[in-house]
Amino acid sequence: MSHHAIEDIYPLSPLQQGMLFHTLYAPEAGQYFLQITCTLEGQVEPAHFETAWQHVLDQHPALRTSFTWEELEEPLQVVHRAVSVQLTRQDWSHLAPEAQRRELAALLDADRQRGFALEQAPLMRLLLIRTGPRTHTFVWSCHHLLLDGWSLGLLLEECLDAYHALVRGERPARGVTRPYRDYIAWLQQQSSGQAEHFWRERLAGFASPTPLPVARATKAEGSWHGRASFNLSGETSEQLRALARTHALTPNTLFQGIWALLLSRYSGQSDVVFGTTVSGRPASLPGAQSMVGMFINTQPVRTRVDPDGHVLPYLQQLQREQAEARQYEYSSLVQIHGWSEVPRGQNLFETLLVFESFPFSHAETSPGHGVTVTDIETYDFTSYILHIDVVPGPAFTLLASYDRRQLDDATLARLLTHYARLLEELAHHPGRRLDELSMLPDAERRQVLLDWNQQRADYPFNSSIPQLIQEQVARTPDAIAVAHRDDQLTYRELNARSNRLAHPLITEGAGPDVVVALLGDRGVDFLASIVGILKAGGAYLPLDPEHPAERLAQILGQSQTPIVVVSRERRALLDAALALLPAGARPRALEIPELLERQAPVDDPPCRSHGRNLAYVIYTSGSTGAPKGAMLEHAGKINHIRGMIDFLRLGPADVMAQTASQCFDISVWQFLAPLMLGARVQILDTELTRDPARFLAELDRTGITLLEVVPSLMTAMIEQLERMDPARLPMQALHWLIPTGEVLPPALCRRWLKLYPRVPLLNAYGPTETSDDTNLYTVSQPPPDDEERVPVGYALPNLTMYILDARLRPVPVGLAGELYIGGIGVGRGYLNNPARTAASFLPDPFSALSGARFYKTGDICRYRPDGSIEFLDRADFQVKIRGFRVEPGEVESVLARHPTVRQAVVVARELPTRGKQLVAYVVPREGPARSCRGQRPRRPGGHHHPP
């Protein structure tokens, strides 16, 4: 290029440098591409219109600018002396309006895809489309490096003035405006010392961007540049303006304050940061308001949202803080980021909120130019996940630009609805506390609280489990009820044996709501003992024979059970546990053979329990080292069992594999559900599950139709099956596989369904405290490759699911919150532990039933748009290890009591072949760390030990 063709050369502003970097780094992203469309009504002379734009180009150096960076330490902007503008013309007047809209959408998208060659001026394109006898659509595209929104309005006004003069046959007036290089010179004179001090102080303690924790889009059909809008009502808009006038607030402050509130609600954080743009036109630079160029700056807004604070003081404080930041508007975002504690490589914020103040309104309402300009729309895509423009007018409009790879269209539409609802609440209730402003529209609130909790079923809740088993005995007395190895019992034989246990237990004091512990290995006598305890009216408390004596003593002491039923093989273990208890706190030990030898009657004892009596107690992990016993009633368990039977369509021909440890909650349903429908319980030894080949062979030999395992065992099974001949796979009788107790990876589903395409998976979820499974989700087709999670699905009948925030408010669809479970399945609480019960079993504020409670699960979940639920994480420190819910803190507590350990930390680690494992790190009191090896704690159960 000849130097005679160059008018000026000068550096870029810091913001321009950032824009140039992003544009060059990802040119295909279409970032910082400005596109303005509007309708011109009236008689338009295209030649005069083109001449008017040439006049504008001649007037403003910024429009004649290109950029150069090759072989330079810093990029430069080059102003060309002469640049010709070209107005492209098209005629669509012969097309129907709908066809014109389609054509325009395609044209705009193609124009954006074309982009700009930044080394060539002009970095703008003009297109005039005739759409009718007196209407045209005007498309103006340019790169944001040249202009900000305020400049767009100035230039459009100037073009219309020039056009009007040309139509009258006059020469357009030549205005006098300061060139953009004057702003660059002013900028270079500013000291960054005070700005650095201000921004360091303003952002102190903020170390990571405020997340927008909504469900991420998986696949974006079409363009990933999403656009959406929402119009506030005229009434709400006027109320917001009146509120701003009355309390000396700017409308910008209202919209920023409510956006911060929405981010706080979405993220669960009270300290939030989002981005905004500031005009960047310094008052100390004369004529800055009429200058054309790229002045705006993107800067962070940090807001602390106190839910208990009142709305107006909160907004007034925000406005004061924004006024303080105004004198440092020249600070670039790169500089501010460097002065913050947010690490390089992370954005300072993920969302951008801009209150538009383009001077377009005059052009839109002034027909004096011979044409009227209407329907002005802008397209501007940035590098942020979400960018919302608030556009003033008779009614405020919310324009959203978003990355459809990160946010899907439905999620974005809901977000705008929530923002609009909060603005409406502000307009109507400015005197309230922030916490009192509702975010959910009435329809969505009704959906998540009522519509998705409507499933009901009429089950025999007044009955008890032994009553229902006795009814089945009468129907199928000679069918096989339970089998283990070579031992089996018919329904008649199981009933007789359990009655022979029930009668002496009644004599020994068992009865309604009396907890009777049961210690023995899984087998036919173990199941007969469960049924016998239930027939005596008692609630059974299973003890794990793999637990050390210390753990058993801890549970026996805490439960205060008066009776322990024990097998002869485990009597020595029980005696060791009892020896650890004070003499006055030891329960009576009753051996199963001794009870059977009493020659008690084989007939059914009178019914001694009903639906609201206690059925069983399961001990789960506790963070202090003290386990807690969840108490469950007959009605809740009946609801679970009958709900599962109906969902799975189980019948007398089914054979259920009983694989779970007797102290794991799914063992209850595995033992008892088949007995209510005439099916068979097939008890499989724990040792089999440690040898996948033997396990699969036994499942095949026994004709299992229903198998429930944790995903880690499922993985081992699949690895064994994948080594086998696909034409000779075992388990051909299998109807259902139920993964439970751990997160089910989609990849595991794909592997299973490749092997057994006709055997669906049932992803089951449910806490012990709510009678086991509460949610079910069928996986009958391989999940897509980009599926991140398998939902836990929908609630069983007569249960309610609420996903709530920290203040027990329902969260929107797609937003994370804690799951609370209500309904018939909710247990009584924790045995002899009123404090823990009060913390986890809370009054249900959404139930119409007096005294209703729901259970605080500690599980972070979210709703999918179809009402199914996704499990995301734990809210506390619990983890699932092979299906057992474990508090690492409990293991830490026990380790710390060891004489060789000074400090211990326990974490869960995901291992490629073994799934999730607990790993303990210890600091020894003295000597090398290896002296602690092998000193594993004796109190926790087997799931704390390597398999």
C-alpha positions, -999 to +999 in steps of 0.1 A: +000+000+000+013+034-009+020+057+020+000+084+002-031+062+006-026+062+044-041+090+064-031+079+099-017+050+119-022+045+157-024+017+183-055-002+193-074+004+225-071-025+250-106-036+243-099-036+205-068-057+212-090-082+230-115-083+202-088-087+176-073-116+195-106-134+198-115-128+162-081-142+150-081-171+175-115-184+164-125-167+131-153-193+125-170-183+158-184-151+143-176-131+174-179-093+174-198-093+141-223-065+141-254-067+120-281-041+119-314-046+101-342-021+098-372-013+076-373+019+055-408+030+048-414+056+020-399+064-014-362+054-012-338+065-039-310+039-038-285+061-056-290+089-031-289+064-003-255+050-015-241+086-019-252+094+016-233+065+030-202+075+010-205+110+026-206+093+061-175+072+052-156+103+041-165+121+073-153+095+098-118+080+099-130+050+119-151+038+090-120+039+067-099+018+091-083-016+086-059-035+110-024-049+106-005-072+130+019-093+110+055-090+122+045-063+147+050-063+184+016-047+188-012-045+163-020-012+146-051+004+130-046+020+096-068+049+084-071+050+046-075+084+029-102+071+004-125+041+007-154+035-016-186+022-003-209-001-023-246-005-017-257-040-029-293-040-041-319-068-044-356-069-053-378-093-034-410-075-039-424-105-059-420-128-029-447-134-003-440-120+032-432-155+046-408-163+018-391-129+023-386-138+060-370-171+051-348-155+025-337-128+049-328-153+076-307-173+052-291-141+038-282-128+073-267-161+083-246-164+051-234-128+056-223-136+092-205-167+079-187-146+054-171-124+081-145-098+072-109-096+061-096-073+088-066-061+067-090-046+041-112-015+044-140-009+046-149-034+073-186-029+066-212-040+040-245-024+029-275-041+014-308-026+004-336-051-004-369-039-020-397-057-003-427-037-016-437-006-035-427+017-006-408-006+017-371-017+019-351-038+043-317-023+050-289-046+062-257-030+076-229-053+086-196-042+102-170-054+126-172-044+163-135-034+161-147-002+143-178+009+162-198+006+193-236+008+196-237+045+203-217+052+171-242+031+151-270+054+161-250+086+154-240+073+119-275+062+110-288+097+120-260+113+099-268+091+069-305+100+070-296+137+073-273+134+042-299+115+023-326+141+031-302+168+017-295+149-014-332+143-021-337+181-018-309+186-043-285+200-016-250+191-007-248+173+026-234+193+055-199+185+066-198+182+103-168+186+126-162+157+150-131+146+168-113+116+153-110+083+172-072+087+175-079+115+200-095+090+223-065+066+219-042+095+228-063+103+259-063+067+269-026+064+268-023+093+292-043+076+319-025+062+349-034+026+358-022+029+394-055+042+409-075+019+387-055-011+398-061-002+435-098+002+429-104-030+410-082-051+434-102-039+463-136-043+445-128-079+435-109-090+466-119-125+477-137-134+444-118-163+429-140-181+404-167-170+379-203-172+390-216-203+373-248-206+353-255-241+365-282-252+341-284-283+320-259-279+291-271-284+256-259-317+240-264-311+203-273-278+187-292-283+155-283-256+130-263-226+140-249-225+175-255-187+177-288-186+196-311-156+197-343-151+218-363-122+231-389-115+257-411-084+259-421-071+293-457-058+295-463-021+290-477-019+325-446-035+341-423-013+321-441+018+332-441+007+368-403+001+366-397+036+352-419+051+379-400+031+405-367+044+392-379+080+391-394+079+426-363+065+442-336+083+421-325+050+405-316+044+369-335+017+350-301+002+344-297-003+382-330-021+384-322-045+356-287-052+370-299-057+405-325-082+395-300-100+372-277-104+401-306-118+422-313-143+394-277-154+393-277-158+430-308-179+429-294-200+400-259-205+414-268-207+451-241-181+458-246-147+475-215-132+460-220-129+423-202-112+394-215-106+359-203-084+330-217-052+316-206-027+291-199+009+299-199+038+274-162+045+278-168+081+266-149+101+292-164+134+304-129+149+305-125+144+267-145+173+250-167+161+222-165+125+233-203+120+230-203+127+193-172+108+184-174+077+162-154+046+171-151+017+196-154+033+230-175+009+250-157-013+276-167-046+292-163-046+330-174-067+359-202-059+383-198-075+417-229-077+439-235-093+473-271-105+475-284-108+510-318-127+507-329-111+540-321-076+528-348-053+514-350-045+478-346-007+477-315-004+499-300-032+479-306-014+446-294+020+461-261+003+472-256-012+438-261+022+422-235+038+445-210+011+437-215+016+400-210+053+403-177+047+421-166+025+392-174+050+366-142+069+368-123+037+360-143+028+329-112+030+308-096+000+325-096-029+301-111-063+310-077-079+305-062-055+331-091-060+356-088-098+352-051-096+359-058-076+391-084-101+403-079-135+420-096-154+392-069-176+376-058-170+340-076-193+316-110-188+334-134-161+324-140-134+350-177-139+344-199-161+322-229-137+315-231-102+302-260-078+308-262-046+288-287-018+291-288-004+256-287+034+251-282+036+213-296+069+199-319+050+175-351+063+189-350+096+170-344+079+137-372+055+143-398+083+151-387+110+127-403+108+092-389+141+081-361+125+061-386+113+035-384+078+049-394+064+082-370+039+099-387+012+119-380-023+133-344-018+141-327-050+152-291-056+160-271-089+159-239-089+180-224-122+192-197-122+219-176-149+235-198-153+265-222-181+272-251-156+275-254-119+266-287-101+274-295-067+260-322-047+277-337-025+250-358+005+261-391+014+244-427+017+253-421-018+267-387-031+277-374-059+255-349-085+267-328-097+238-306-127+245-276-140+224-263-173+237-241-202+228-264-231+218-236-255+225-239-245+262-275-235+266-304-251+247-333-230+234-358-243+260-335-236+289-328-201+277-365-194+272-372-205+308-343-183+321-358-152+304-392-160+319-376-162+353-359-129+348-391-113+336-410-127+366-385-112+391-388-078+373-425-080+376-422-088+413-399-058+417-424-036+399-453-047+421-435-053+455-405-029+458-408-028+496-403-065+501-372-085+511-352-100+482-361-134+495-398-126+490-395-120+453-408-150+434-389-163+404-411-191+392-442-183+371-474-198+385-476-224+358-440-237+364-445-237+401-477-257+397-459-281+374-430-290+397-451-290+429-483-306+417-485-318+382-454-340+385-465-354+419-499-367+409-493-404+405-515-423+429-523-460+435-546-478+460-524-502+479-533-520+511-517-495+535-537-507+565-523-541+562-489-553+573-462-572+554-468-606+571-506-603+564-498-600+527-474-629+528-500-650+546-525-642+519-500-654+492-493-686+512-530-694+510-529-689+472-497-708+463-489-730+493-468-755+473-448-731+452-411-727+460-408-695+481-370-695+488-340-714+476-303-713+487-277-737+474-294-771+478-319-759+504-354-747+496-388-741+512-423-740+498-446-712+508-463-736+532-430-746+547-417-711+550-449-700+567-447-729+592-411-722+601-416-685+605-446-692+627-425-715+649-401-685+654-429-659+658-447-676+688-416-678+711-405-643+701-439-630+712-433-648+745-399-632+748-414-597+743-414-590+706-444-569+695-455-538+677-426-513+673-402-535+693-369-536+675-355-572+672-319-575+659-311-604+636-275-617+631-268-646+607-257-655+573-281-652+544-301-684+538-335-699+541-335-697+579-325-660+577-356-653+556-377-674+579-364-653+608-373-620+591-408-632+585-410-646+620-400-613+636-425-595+614-453-620+624-444-614+660-452-577+654-416-566+657-393-546+635-362-565+623-328-549+625-303-568+603-267-571+615-239-578+591-219-609+601-189-594+582-188-565+606-163-565+635-176-570+670-169-533+678-193-522+650-220-546+661-217-534+697-220-498+686-253-506+667-267-527+695-259-501+721-274-472+701-305-491+690-313-504+726-328-535+711-340-559+738-336-591+717-310-604+692-320-635+671-287-652+661-276-682+641-255-708+659-226-701+635-225-664+645-231-668+683-194-663+691-193-630+671-224-618+690-209-628+724-178-607+715-200-577+707-221-581+738-190-583+760-182-547+749-215-534+762-223-526+799-239-555+816-272-537+820-274-527+783-270-562+768-300-575+748-311-611+752-296-635+727-319-661+712-305-687+688-325-697+658-322-735+664-332-731+700-363-711+691-372-738+665-367-765+691-393-751+714-420-769+693-441-738+690-474-739+670-471-738+632-504-719+628-504-681+622-503-659+653-529-632+655-521-601+635-501-579+658-491-550+634-506-527+609-494-503+582-482-476+605-461-499+627-424-502+624-413-529+599-375-527+599-344-506+608-314-502+586-282-486+599-264-461+576-232-443+579-227-413+602-201-385+600-192-386+637-183-423+637-218-431+652-241-448+626-278-439+625-307-464+622-334-455+597-368-466+609-393-477+582-429-486+585-450-514+568-471-490+547-440-474+532-425-507+523-457-521+509-460-490+487-424-496+474-429-534+468-463-530+452-452-501+431-422-521+418-443-552+411-467-531+390-440-512+372-420-544+363-452-565+358-438-592+380-457-625+385-455-660+401-431-672+374-404-647+383-372-656+402-355-628+420-318-629+428-312-621+464-276-607+462-275-577+486-260-578+520-286-582+547-278-548+562-283-531+528-317-517+522-323-533+488-321-567+506-355-560+522-373-558+489-352-587+475-363-609+504-399-599+507-413-588+473-414-623+457-433-635+487-462-612+479-468-625+444-459-662+445-425-659+430-392-674+442-364-658+462-330-672+451-304-664+476-269-661+461-238-662+483-216-631+485-186-651+474-202-656+440-204-618+433-166-617+437-161-642+408-180-629+377-177-663+359-192-683+387-218-656+394-230-656+358-231-694+358-253-695+389-276-669+376-281-690+345-285-723+364-311-709+387-332-692+360-330-657+374-355-633+358-349-602+379-314-592+389-305-561+409-268-551+413-246-521+418-230-507+386-195-518+398-206-554+399-225-549+366-192-537+350-174-569+361-202-590+347-201-572+313-163-576+311-168-613+316-197-615+291-177-596+264-151-624+265-178-650+257-193-662+225-222-638+217-243-667+205-240-686+238-245-659+264-260-671+298-290-656+316-315-662+288-343-662+313-335-626+325-362-601+320-348-571+339-315-558+352-317-532+379-285-511+385-289-494+418-269-478+447-244-460+425-244-436+395-252-455+363-228-444+334-244-442+300-215-460+285-223-490+307-259-490+294-246-491+258-223-520+266-251-540+283-277-534+256-252-544+229-251-578+247-287-581+257-308-558+235-340-573+248-333-570+285-340-534+296-322-517+324-341-501+352-321-472+368-334-472+404-329-445+430-340-441+465-326-434+500-329-459+528-349-434+548-377-434+522-383-472+520-357-479+493-364-471+456-385-439+450-376-432+414-374-454+383-361-449+348-362-475+320-333-477+296-343-499+267-323-482+240-286-473+241-282-437+253-267-413+228-229-409+228-231-374+241-255-383+270-238-373+302-262-389+327-289-415+329-318-400+347-331-416+379-365-410+364-400-407+378-415-412+413-433-443+423-470-439+432-479-421+464-446-403+467-437-367+460-404-353+448-394-317+454-361-301+442-356-271+464-330-244+471-314-236+504-346-217+515-369-246+506-382-228+474-389-250+444-361-245+418-369-242+380-367-270+356-330-277+347-316-260+378-298-279+405-312-281+440-315-306+468-340-334+465-367-337+492-390-368+492-425-368+507-453-393+508-462-426+523-426-440+519-410-415+543-397-433+574-401-423+610-366-410+614-335-423+631-338-447+660-331-430+694-316-400+676-341-371+678-316-345+668-306-362+635-343-369+629-352-333+633-325-322+609-334-346+581-372-352+585-389-318+581-425-306+580-437-308+543-448-272+534-464-284+502-486-312+515-522-308+523-520-335+549-517-324+585-484-335+600-469-346+567-431-346+566-405-349+538-370-362+539-340-341+531-319-364+510-287-345+507-287-353+470-283-326+444-306-332+415-325-313+388-356-318+367-355-325+330-381-308+309-401-341+308-404-342+346-377-369+350-351-363+376-313-363+372-290-371+401-259-348+400-240-351+433-241-352+470-246-320+490-226-334+519-195-356+521-212-389+516-202-412+488-215-445+474-191-474+476-205-506+459-240-493+467-233-485+504-238-450+515-205-440+533-195-410+552-157-406+547-158-386+579-169-417+598-139-436+585-117-406+593-131-405+628-123-442+634-088-440+619-080-410+641-087-431+672-060-455+663-030-450+686-005-447+657-025-420+638-023-383+645-045-371+616-064-388+588-082-378+556-104-401+536-114-394+500-132-413+472-112-420+441-126-433+408-104-462+396-107-473+359-113-510+366-126-511+402-149-481+403-151-458+433-128-467+462-120-451+495-084-439+499-071-430+533-042-406+539-027-406+575-001-386+594+015-409+620+021-398+655+057-410+653+078-431+631+075-436+593+042-437+576+046-474+568+040-482+605+004-473+599-001-497+570-022-527+577-038-509+606-072-507+589-101-497+613-120-525+628-153-507+633-166-498+598-181-526+577-169-546+548-178-519+522-150-498+538-124-525+531-109-536+497-131-562+480 
